Amino acid sequence: MRLTDNITIFTAELTAIKLALLWLSENNDRVSSSRDISLYSDSLSAVHAIKNEQTDCRPNMLNEIYEHVKSITNKITLIWIPITSVLKAMKWLTEKSTPHF
């Protein structure tokens, strides 16, 4: 999926979370209902907006996120990870996946 140009990072992060929840709700037969689900985001503002149930700039998208959460029977945890942790993990994975001869 391609988002429109000039979209904010906040909106992009909310969209990514919404799409992850949409996938879970559409594929609930493929995910055990006894499993907990963790969603990770490096956007602290998106995590705060969802946890505090408040945003001034994207209230409709927040409502859509809550509707998807209601349709999922699994326990869902939203976790903020600082971007530096993401970059370190990506570097580590890249190093581990590169074949050495």
DSSP file (Angstrom, degrees, kcal/mol; ACC not computed):
  #  RESIDUE AA STRUCTURE BP1 BP2  ACC     N-H-->O    O-->H-N    N-H-->O    O-->H-N    TCO  KAPPA ALPHA  PHI   PSI    X-CA   Y-CA   Z-CA
    1    1 A M              0   0    0      0, 0.0     2,-0.5     0, 0.0     0, 0.0   0.000 360.0 360.0 360.0 136.2    0.0    0.0    0.0
    2    2 A R        -     0   0    0      3,-0.0     2,-0.2     0, 0.0     3,-0.1  -0.930 360.0-146.4-109.5 128.5    1.3    3.4   -0.8
    3    3 A L        -     0   0    0     -2,-0.5     3,-0.1     1,-0.1     4,-0.0  -0.550  32.0 -93.2 -87.0 157.9    0.3    6.4    1.3
    4    4 A T    >   -     0   0    0     -2,-0.2     3,-0.9     1,-0.1    -1,-0.1  -0.272  46.7 -94.3 -68.6 156.1   -0.2    9.8   -0.2
    5    5 A D  T 3  S+     0   0    0      1,-0.2    -1,-0.1    -3,-0.1     3,-0.1  -0.281 106.4  28.8 -64.5 156.3    2.6   12.3   -0.3
    6    6 A N  T 3  S+     0   0    0      1,-0.2    -1,-0.2    -3,-0.1     2,-0.2   0.634  81.6 146.9  66.9  17.0    2.9   14.8    2.5
    7    7 A I    <   -     0   0    0     -3,-0.9    -1,-0.2     1,-0.1     2,-0.1  -0.580  51.1-111.5 -78.6 147.0    1.3   12.6    5.0
    8    8 A T     >  -     0   0    0     -2,-0.2     4,-2.3     1,-0.1     5,-0.2  -0.387  15.8-120.9 -77.2 157.6    2.6   13.0    8.6
    9    9 A I  H  > S+     0   0    0      1,-0.2     4,-2.7     2,-0.2     5,-0.2   0.887 115.1  57.5 -62.2 -38.5    4.6   10.3   10.3
   10   10 A F  H  > S+     0   0    0      1,-0.2     4,-2.4     2,-0.2    -1,-0.2   0.930 108.5  44.5 -56.5 -48.6    1.9   10.2   13.0
   11   11 A T  H  > S+     0   0    0      1,-0.2     4,-2.4     2,-0.2    -1,-0.2   0.884 112.1  52.9 -66.2 -38.9   -0.8    9.4   10.4
   12   12 A A  H  X S+     0   0    0     -4,-2.3     4,-2.3     2,-0.2    -2,-0.2   0.910 110.2  48.0 -63.0 -41.8    1.5    6.8    8.7
   13   13 A E  H  X S+     0   0    0     -4,-2.7     4,-2.4     2,-0.2    -2,-0.2   0.919 111.5  49.2 -66.1 -43.3    2.1    5.1   12.0
   14   14 A L  H  X S+     0   0    0     -4,-2.4     4,-2.7     1,-0.2    -1,-0.2   0.900 111.0  51.5 -61.4 -39.1   -1.6    5.1   12.9
   15   15 A T  H  X S+     0   0    0     -4,-2.4     4,-2.7     2,-0.2    -2,-0.2   0.913 109.0  50.0 -63.4 -42.9   -2.3    3.6    9.4
   16   16 A A  H  X S+     0   0    0     -4,-2.3     4,-2.1     2,-0.2    -2,-0.2   0.910 112.7  46.6 -62.9 -42.5    0.3    0.9    9.9
   17   17 A I  H  X S+     0   0    0     -4,-2.4     4,-2.3     2,-0.2    -2,-0.2   0.921 112.4  50.6 -65.2 -43.3   -1.3   -0.1   13.3
   18   18 A K  H  X S+     0   0    0     -4,-2.7     4,-2.5     1,-0.2    -2,-0.2   0.908 110.5  49.3 -60.9 -42.6   -4.8    0.0   11.7
   19   19 A L  H  X S+     0   0    0     -4,-2.7     4,-2.5     2,-0.2    -1,-0.2   0.875 109.2  52.1 -66.6 -37.0   -3.7   -2.2    8.9
   20   20 A A  H  X S+     0   0    0     -4,-2.1     4,-2.1     2,-0.2    -1,-0.2   0.922 112.3  45.8 -63.1 -43.0   -2.1   -4.7   11.3
   21   21 A L  H  X S+     0   0    0     -4,-2.3     4,-2.6     2,-0.2    -2,-0.2   0.880 110.5  53.6 -67.0 -38.0   -5.3   -4.9   13.3
   22   22 A L  H  X S+     0   0    0     -4,-2.5     4,-2.4     2,-0.2    -2,-0.2   0.922 108.4  49.9 -60.7 -44.5   -7.3   -5.2   10.1
   23   23 A W  H  X S+     0   0    0     -4,-2.5     4,-1.6     1,-0.2    -2,-0.2   0.923 111.2  49.5 -61.0 -43.7   -5.2   -8.2    9.0
   24   24 A L  H  < S+     0   0    0     -4,-2.1    -2,-0.2     1,-0.2    -1,-0.2   0.915 112.2  47.0 -62.0 -43.1   -5.7   -9.8   12.5
   25   25 A S  H >< S+     0   0    0     -4,-2.6     3,-0.7     1,-0.2    -1,-0.2   0.859 115.0  46.1 -69.4 -34.0   -9.5   -9.3   12.3
   26   26 A E  H 3< S+     0   0    0     -4,-2.4    -1,-0.2     1,-0.2    -2,-0.2   0.710 119.9  40.2 -78.7 -19.9   -9.7  -10.7    8.8
   27   27 A N  T >X S+     0   0    0     -4,-1.6     3,-2.1    -5,-0.2     4,-0.6  -0.067  70.4 129.2-118.7  31.6   -7.4  -13.6    9.6
   28   28 A N  T <4 S+     0   0    0     -3,-0.7     3,-0.5     1,-0.3    -1,-0.1   0.747  70.4  62.1 -61.7 -22.5   -8.7  -14.5   13.0
   29   29 A D  T 34 S+     0   0    0      1,-0.2    -1,-0.3    -3,-0.2    -2,-0.1   0.678 104.1  49.4 -74.2 -16.2   -9.1  -18.2   11.9
   30   30 A R  T <4 S+     0   0    0     -3,-2.1     2,-0.5    -6,-0.2    -1,-0.2   0.522 103.4  67.9 -97.5  -8.5   -5.3  -18.3   11.3
   31   31 A V  S  < S-     0   0    0     -4,-0.6     2,-0.1    -3,-0.5    -1,-0.1  -0.958  88.5-119.4-117.5 124.1   -4.4  -16.8   14.7
   32   32 A S    >   -     0   0    0     -2,-0.5     3,-1.6     1,-0.2    -3,-0.1  -0.376  15.0-139.7 -60.9 131.7   -5.0  -18.8   17.8
   33   33 A S  T 3  S+     0   0    0      1,-0.3    42,-0.2    -2,-0.1    -1,-0.2   0.661 100.3  62.6 -69.8 -14.2   -7.4  -16.9   20.1
   34   34 A S  T 3  S+     0   0    0     40,-0.1     2,-0.4     2,-0.1    -1,-0.3   0.527  86.0  94.8 -87.0  -5.1   -5.3  -18.0   23.1
   35   35 A R  S <  S-     0   0    0     -3,-1.6    40,-0.3     1,-0.0     2,-0.2  -0.693  73.2-131.5 -90.6 137.5   -2.3  -16.2   21.9
   36   36 A D        -     0   0    0     -2,-0.4     2,-0.4    38,-0.2    40,-0.2  -0.610  20.5-140.8 -80.0 146.4   -1.5  -12.6   23.0
   37   37 A I  E     -a   76   0A   0     38,-3.3    40,-2.8    -2,-0.2     2,-0.5  -0.927  12.4-164.6-112.7 132.1   -0.6  -10.2   20.2
   38   38 A S  E     -a   77   0A   0     -2,-0.4     2,-0.4    38,-0.2    40,-0.2  -0.972   1.1-167.4-116.0 129.2    2.1   -7.5   20.5
   39   39 A L  E     -a   78   0A   0     38,-3.0    40,-3.2    -2,-0.5     2,-0.4  -0.960  10.0-154.7-113.4 133.0    2.3   -4.6   18.1
   40   40 A Y  E     +a   79   0A   0     -2,-0.4     2,-0.3    38,-0.2    40,-0.2  -0.867  15.2 173.9-111.7 140.4    5.4   -2.5   18.1
   41   41 A S  E     -a   80   0A   0     38,-2.4    40,-2.5    -2,-0.4    -2,-0.0  -0.998  29.9-154.1-142.5 144.0    5.7    1.1   17.0
   42   42 A D  S    S+     0   0    0     -2,-0.3     2,-0.9    38,-0.2    41,-0.3   0.299  75.2  96.5 -96.3   9.3    8.5    3.6   17.1
   43   43 A S     >  -     0   0    0      1,-0.2     4,-2.2    39,-0.1     5,-0.2  -0.833  50.8-175.6-102.2 100.2    6.0    6.5   17.2
   44   44 A L  H  > S+     0   0    0     -2,-0.9     4,-2.8     1,-0.2     5,-0.2   0.869  84.7  56.0 -61.6 -36.6    5.5    7.5   20.8
   45   45 A S  H  > S+     0   0    0      2,-0.2     4,-2.3     1,-0.2    -1,-0.2   0.888 108.0  47.7 -65.6 -38.0    2.9   10.0   19.8
   46   46 A A  H  > S+     0   0    0      2,-0.2     4,-2.2     1,-0.2    -2,-0.2   0.918 112.7  48.7 -67.6 -42.6    0.8    7.3   18.0
   47   47 A V  H  X S+     0   0    0     -4,-2.2     4,-2.8     1,-0.2     5,-0.2   0.930 113.1  47.7 -62.8 -45.1    1.1    5.0   21.0
   48   48 A H  H  X S+     0   0    0     -4,-2.8     4,-3.0     1,-0.2     6,-0.2   0.914 110.0  52.4 -62.4 -42.7    0.1    7.7   23.4
   49   49 A A  H  X>S+     0   0    0     -4,-2.3     5,-1.8    -5,-0.2     4,-0.7   0.916 113.9  43.2 -60.5 -43.1   -2.9    8.7   21.2
   50   50 A I  H  <5S+     0   0    0     -4,-2.2     3,-0.5     3,-0.2    -2,-0.2   0.936 117.3  44.7 -69.0 -46.2   -4.1    5.1   21.2
   51   51 A K  H  <5S+     0   0    0     -4,-2.8    -2,-0.2     1,-0.2    -1,-0.2   0.868 119.4  41.7 -67.3 -35.8   -3.5    4.5   24.8
   52   52 A N  H  <5S-     0   0    0     -4,-3.0    -1,-0.2    -5,-0.2    -2,-0.2   0.503 103.1-132.3 -89.1  -3.8   -5.0    7.8   25.9
   53   53 A E  T  <5 +     0   0    0     -4,-0.7     2,-0.3    -3,-0.5    -3,-0.2   0.879  69.0 109.4  55.8  42.1   -7.9    7.5   23.4
   54   54 A Q      < +     0   0    0     -5,-1.8     2,-0.3    -6,-0.2    -2,-0.2  -0.963  28.9 147.1-153.3 130.9   -7.3   11.0   22.2
   55   55 A T        -     0   0    0     -2,-0.3     7,-0.1    -3,-0.1    -9,-0.0  -0.932  26.7-157.3-156.3 141.7   -6.0   12.8   19.2
   56   56 A D  S    S+     0   0    0     -2,-0.3    -1,-0.1     2,-0.1     0, 0.0   0.777  92.3  45.1 -87.0 -28.4   -6.9   16.1   17.7
   57   57 A C  S    S+     0   0    0      1,-0.2    -1,-0.1     2,-0.1     3,-0.1   0.738 124.2  22.9 -94.8 -21.6   -5.7   15.5   14.2
   58   58 A R     >  +     0   0    0      1,-0.1     4,-1.9     2,-0.1    -1,-0.2  -0.287  64.4 144.9-139.5  54.4   -7.0   12.0   13.4
   59   59 A P  H  > S+     0   0    0      0, 0.0     4,-2.1     0, 0.0     5,-0.1   0.857  76.1  54.4 -63.7 -34.3  -10.0   11.1   15.6
   60   60 A N  H  > S+     0   0    0      2,-0.2     4,-2.1     1,-0.2     5,-0.1   0.904 108.0  48.8 -66.2 -40.2  -11.7    9.1   12.9
   61   61 A M  H  > S+     0   0    0      2,-0.2     4,-2.2     1,-0.2    -1,-0.2   0.890 109.1  53.1 -66.6 -37.7   -8.7    6.9   12.4
   62   62 A L  H  X S+     0   0    0     -4,-1.9     4,-2.1     1,-0.2    -1,-0.2   0.907 108.2  50.8 -62.2 -41.6   -8.5    6.4   16.1
   63   63 A N  H  X S+     0   0    0     -4,-2.1     4,-2.1     1,-0.2    -2,-0.2   0.892 108.5  52.0 -62.5 -39.8  -12.1    5.3   16.1
   64   64 A E  H  X S+     0   0    0     -4,-2.1     4,-2.0     2,-0.2    -2,-0.2   0.891 107.4  52.8 -63.3 -39.3  -11.4    2.8   13.3
   65   65 A I  H  X S+     0   0    0     -4,-2.2     4,-2.2     1,-0.2    -2,-0.2   0.931 109.5  48.5 -61.8 -45.2   -8.5    1.4   15.3
   66   66 A Y  H  X S+     0   0    0     -4,-2.1     4,-2.1     1,-0.2    -1,-0.2   0.859 108.0  54.8 -64.6 -35.5  -10.8    0.8   18.3
   67   67 A E  H  X S+     0   0    0     -4,-2.1     4,-1.1     2,-0.2    -1,-0.2   0.907 109.5  47.4 -63.7 -40.9  -13.4   -0.9   16.0
   68   68 A H  H  < S+     0   0    0     -4,-2.0     3,-0.5     1,-0.2     4,-0.4   0.905 109.5  53.4 -66.3 -40.6  -10.8   -3.3   14.8
   69   69 A V  H >< S+     0   0    0     -4,-2.2     3,-1.4     1,-0.2    -2,-0.2   0.908 105.3  54.9 -60.1 -41.6   -9.6   -4.0   18.4
   70   70 A K  H 3< S+     0   0    0     -4,-2.1    -1,-0.2     1,-0.3    -2,-0.2   0.804 104.7  54.2 -61.6 -29.4  -13.2   -4.8   19.4
   71   71 A S  T 3< S+     0   0    0     -4,-1.1     2,-0.5    -3,-0.5    -1,-0.3   0.519  95.0  81.2 -84.9  -4.1  -13.4   -7.4   16.6
   72   72 A I    <   -     0   0    0     -3,-1.4     4,-0.1    -4,-0.4   -47,-0.1  -0.886  60.1-162.6-106.9 129.1  -10.3   -9.3   17.8
   73   73 A T        +     0   0    0     -2,-0.5    -1,-0.1     2,-0.1    -4,-0.0   0.682  63.1  94.5 -84.1 -17.7  -10.6  -11.7   20.6
   74   74 A N  S    S-     0   0    0      1,-0.1     2,-0.5   -43,-0.0   -38,-0.2  -0.325  87.1-104.4 -71.1 154.6   -6.9  -11.9   21.4
   75   75 A K        -     0   0    0    -40,-0.3   -38,-3.3   -42,-0.2     2,-0.5  -0.701  41.1-156.8 -75.1 128.5   -5.3   -9.7   24.0
   76   76 A I  E     -a   37   0A   0     -2,-0.5     2,-0.5   -40,-0.2   -38,-0.2  -0.939  10.6-169.4-115.7 129.4   -3.4   -6.9   22.1
   77   77 A T  E     -a   38   0A   0    -40,-2.8   -38,-3.0    -2,-0.5     2,-0.6  -0.973   9.9-152.5-118.6 129.6   -0.5   -5.0   23.6
   78   78 A L  E     -a   39   0A   0     -2,-0.5     2,-0.4   -40,-0.2   -38,-0.2  -0.898  17.9-169.2-102.4 124.1    0.9   -1.9   21.9
   79   79 A I  E     -a   40   0A   0    -40,-3.2   -38,-2.4    -2,-0.6     2,-0.5  -0.945  14.9-143.0-122.3 130.7    4.5   -1.3   22.7
   80   80 A W  E     -a   41   0A   0     -2,-0.4   -38,-0.2   -40,-0.2   -40,-0.0  -0.771  18.1-175.3 -88.7 132.3    6.7    1.7   21.9
   81   81 A I        -     0   0    0    -40,-2.5     5,-0.1    -2,-0.5   -37,-0.0  -0.997  28.9-116.1-125.9 129.2   10.3    1.0   20.9
   82   82 A P    >>  -     0   0    0      0, 0.0     4,-1.5     0, 0.0     3,-1.1  -0.289  25.1-118.6 -61.2 146.8   12.7    3.9   20.4
   83   83 A I  H 3> S+     0   0    0    -41,-0.3     4,-2.7     1,-0.3     5,-0.2   0.816 112.7  63.4 -58.3 -32.3   14.0    4.2   16.8
   84   84 A T  H 3> S+     0   0    0      1,-0.2     4,-2.0     2,-0.2    -1,-0.3   0.879 102.6  49.8 -62.3 -35.3   17.6    3.6   18.0
   85   85 A S  H <> S+     0   0    0     -3,-1.1     4,-2.2     2,-0.2    -1,-0.2   0.884 110.0  50.8 -67.6 -38.4   16.5    0.1   19.2
   86   86 A V  H  X S+     0   0    0     -4,-1.5     4,-2.5     2,-0.2    -2,-0.2   0.928 110.5  48.5 -64.1 -45.0   14.9   -0.5   15.8
   87   87 A L  H  X S+     0   0    0     -4,-2.7     4,-2.2     1,-0.2    -2,-0.2   0.894 111.1  50.2 -64.6 -39.7   18.1    0.5   14.0
   88   88 A K  H  X S+     0   0    0     -4,-2.0     4,-2.5    -5,-0.2    -1,-0.2   0.915 111.7  48.4 -63.1 -43.0   20.3   -1.7   16.2
   89   89 A A  H  X S+     0   0    0     -4,-2.2     4,-2.7     2,-0.2    -2,-0.2   0.902 110.9  50.4 -64.6 -41.3   18.0   -4.6   15.6
   90   90 A M  H  X S+     0   0    0     -4,-2.5     4,-2.4     2,-0.2    -1,-0.2   0.903 111.3  48.7 -64.3 -40.4   18.0   -4.1   11.8
   91   91 A K  H  X S+     0   0    0     -4,-2.2     4,-2.4     2,-0.2    -2,-0.2   0.928 112.0  49.0 -63.8 -44.8   21.8   -3.9   11.8
   92   92 A W  H  X S+     0   0    0     -4,-2.5     4,-2.1     1,-0.2    -2,-0.2   0.921 112.6  47.4 -61.4 -44.8   22.1   -7.1   13.8
   93   93 A L  H  X S+     0   0    0     -4,-2.7     4,-1.9     2,-0.2    -1,-0.2   0.895 111.1  51.6 -64.7 -39.9   19.6   -8.9   11.5
   94   94 A T  H  X S+     0   0    0     -4,-2.4     4,-0.9     1,-0.2    -1,-0.2   0.912 110.9  47.8 -62.5 -43.2   21.5   -7.7    8.4
   95   95 A E  H  < S+     0   0    0     -4,-2.4     3,-0.3     1,-0.2    -1,-0.2   0.880 113.4  47.9 -65.5 -37.6   24.8   -8.9    9.8
   96   96 A K  H  < S+     0   0    0     -4,-2.1    -1,-0.2     1,-0.2    -2,-0.2   0.779 112.8  48.0 -74.7 -27.3   23.3  -12.3   10.7
   97   97 A S  H  < S+     0   0    0     -4,-1.9    -1,-0.2    -5,-0.2    -2,-0.2   0.567  88.0  96.7 -92.4  -8.5   21.6  -12.8    7.3
   98   98 A T  S  < S-     0   0    0     -4,-0.9     2,-0.1    -3,-0.3    -4,-0.0  -0.707  78.9-125.2 -82.7 121.5   24.7  -11.9    5.2
   99   99 A P        -     0   0    0      0, 0.0     2,-0.5     0, 0.0    -2,-0.1  -0.418  19.7-148.6 -68.3 139.7   26.5  -15.0    4.2
  100  100 A H              0   0    0     -2,-0.1     0, 0.0     1,-0.1     0, 0.0  -0.933 360.0 360.0-110.5 129.8   30.2  -15.1    5.1
  101  101 A F              0   0    0     -2,-0.5    -1,-0.1     0, 0.0     0, 0.0   0.370 360.0 360.0-112.5 360.0   32.6  -16.9    2.8
